[in-house]
Amino acid sequence: MKEQIFYQFLVVMMLLSSSQIQGERCDDIGIEFLRGCPDIIDKELPTPPRPSQDCCTLIRIIGMKCVCEVINKRIEAVIDMQKLVNVAAACGHPLAPGSHCGSYLVPGGMVRHHHG
């Protein structure tokens, strides 16, 4: 079990260091997110009650914009996009309603914004 934690720590350190590099390619680190949070977004696995701290950390470091850029048809076939939207919101980084994540339209685009 310790190795797993150490591995995740390494991944986070890698991401932290790579996010300092300008022009870092989003696809590589976006894939790290998908690897880091499999149980939460996998269609086949039961969803845990809430995303792990690691998963939220990855979202914070990588950013959902990048995660969504990475998602293609092949990835959409194995992950549950609605779960992904829920995870982003649960981690405090909700996706904008009406925006696209991969080819998935984030629901809730009909919400009217009050102009204050």
N, C-alpha and C positions, 0 to 999 in steps of 0.2 A: 504493500500500500504506500509505503514511503516513497518508492521510486516514482509512483504516479504523481505525487505532490511535487516532488523535485522536478519532474519533467515539466509540469505545468508552470512551475516557477521559472524554469529555463525559457519556456515559450514566451512568458510574459516579459522576461528580461530582454529576450531577443526582439520582441515587438517594441519595447520601450526604446531600445537602442536604434532600431531601424526607423522608428517614427521621427527620430531626429534628422535622419537623412532626407534632404529635400529630393523630390522626384522618385521617392520609393514607389515601386509599382504596387498598385492597390491589390491586384489579383492574388499575389502571394499571401499577403497578410489577411485578406478576406477569407481565404481558404483556411487559414489558421483558426479563424473564428468558428467555421463550420466543423472543424476537427475538435475544437475545444468545448463545444456545447452539443454533442450529438444527441444525448438522451432527451433534450428539451425540444428539439425541432424535428426529430425523426418521426416519420409517419407510423412506423411499426411499433415503436416503443411507447409505453405509458408515460404520460407527461408527469414529471415531478411537480409537487405543489407550487414550488417557485424556483426560479433559475438560481444556479449556484453563484456564489460570489465570484468564482473564476470567470464564469460566463459573462457576468456584468462587467467585470474588469476588462475582458476582451472587447466588449462592445464599446466601453469608454475609450480604450486605447485606439481601436481600429475605426470606430465610427460606423453607424449604420449605412451611411452613404456608400462607403467602400464595400461593406458586406453585400449591399444590394447590387452593386456593379458586378460583383463576382458571380452572382447567381444566374445560371443559364438553365436551359431546358433540362439538361441532364441532372442538375442539382435540384431543380424544382420537382423532378420526378420522385426524389427520395425524401425530400423534406416537406413538412407541412407549413405552408406559407403563413397560414393564420396563426400557427403556433409561434412562428418567427416574429410576427407583428406583436403578439402578446408578450413575448420575451423582451422585446425592445422596450415596450411600455413598462413592463415590470421592473426593468433595470433603470428606468428614468430617462430613456432615450426614445420616446415614441416616434414612430414614423408619421409624417404628415398625411392626414387623410386626403385621398385623391392623388397621392404621389404613387410612383411605380417602384416596386422592388423586384428586380428581374422583370418578368412580364406580368407580375401580379399587381393588380390595382389595390392599393391599401383602401379598405372600406371606410365609409364615413365622410366622403367628399361632399355630401349634400348639406353638411352642417353649415348654417349661416353664421358668419362672424359679425358680432355687434361692433359697430364703429363707435368707440367711446370718444 
